[in-house]
Structures are given as C-alpha cells and as structure tokens.
Amino acid sequence: MNMASKVITVGVGVPMIVVGALMAWLWAPMESYFQNQIELIGSTIGILGIVFFISGLFYSKEPVMH
C-alpha cells in the first residue's frame, strides 16, 4: 500500500465511517423532530466513508494496463 492510498483510507474513509455511525446511532435517537433526517445523513456519510475506504485500498498512481 503506497502513501497516497493510506492517506485516503485512514484519513478520509475511517473518519467518515465513524462520524456517520455516531450520527446514526447516538445523535439520531436523542432528536425527536429531525430523527429521520439525521439517520439518513449519518448513514449516507457512513456509506460514502466505506466507498472511500475501499477505493483507497485499490488506489494506485500507475494506470493498470491489460
């Protein structure tokens, strides 16, 4: 794993997953009026974090030629 992919995976993907999970599981149940919106935004941030995490694992600077 090169440095750029580690930065994408650890620096972007993991924090987005953590923030999304905290929003969906901890903050949303405390809100009564905006609960559905907070769950939606939190889960969307978490899903995007997973996408960034996976793309960081497969990132390479050199194009793959077949």
C-alpha positions in Angstrom: 0.0 0.0 0.0 1.6 3.3 -1.0 1.4 6.5 0.9 -1.5 8.1 -1.1 -3.8 5.1 -0.7 -3.0 5.0 3.1 -4.0 8.7 3.4 -7.3 8.1 1.5 -8.1 5.0 3.6 -7.1 6.2 7.0 -7.5 10.0 6.6 -10.8 10.1 4.8 -12.6 6.7 4.9 -12.3 5.8 8.6 -13.3 9.2 10.0 -16.4 9.3 7.7 -17.4 5.8 8.8 -17.0 6.8 12.5 -18.9 10.1 12.1 -21.7 8.5 10.2 -22.1 5.7 12.7 -22.1 8.2 15.6 -24.7 10.3 13.9 -27.0 7.4 13.1 -26.7 5.5 16.3 -26.1 8.1 19.0 -27.3 11.5 17.9 -30.4 10.5 16.0 -32.2 8.7 18.9 -31.8 11.9 21.0 -33.6 14.0 18.5 -37.3 13.6 18.1 -38.1 16.1 15.3 -35.2 15.5 12.9 -34.5 11.9 13.8 -35.2 10.5 10.3 -33.1 13.2 8.6 -30.1 12.7 10.9 -30.3 8.9 10.4 -30.3 9.4 6.6 -27.4 11.9 6.6 -25.4 9.7 9.1 -25.9 6.5 7.1 -25.1 8.4 3.9 -21.8 9.7 5.4 -21.0 6.2 6.6 -21.7 4.6 3.2 -19.5 7.2 1.5 -16.8 6.5 4.1 -16.9 2.8 3.1 -16.6 3.8 -0.6 -13.6 6.0 0.2 -12.1 3.2 2.3 -12.4 0.6 -0.4 -11.2 3.0 -3.2 -8.2 3.8 -1.0 -7.3 0.1 -0.8 -7.4 -0.2 -4.6 -5.8 3.2 -5.5 -2.5 3.2 -7.5 -0.8 6.1 -9.2 0.2 4.0 -12.2 -2.7 3.1 -14.6 -3.3 -0.6 -14.9 -2.8 -1.7 -18.5 -4.3 -5.0 -19.6 
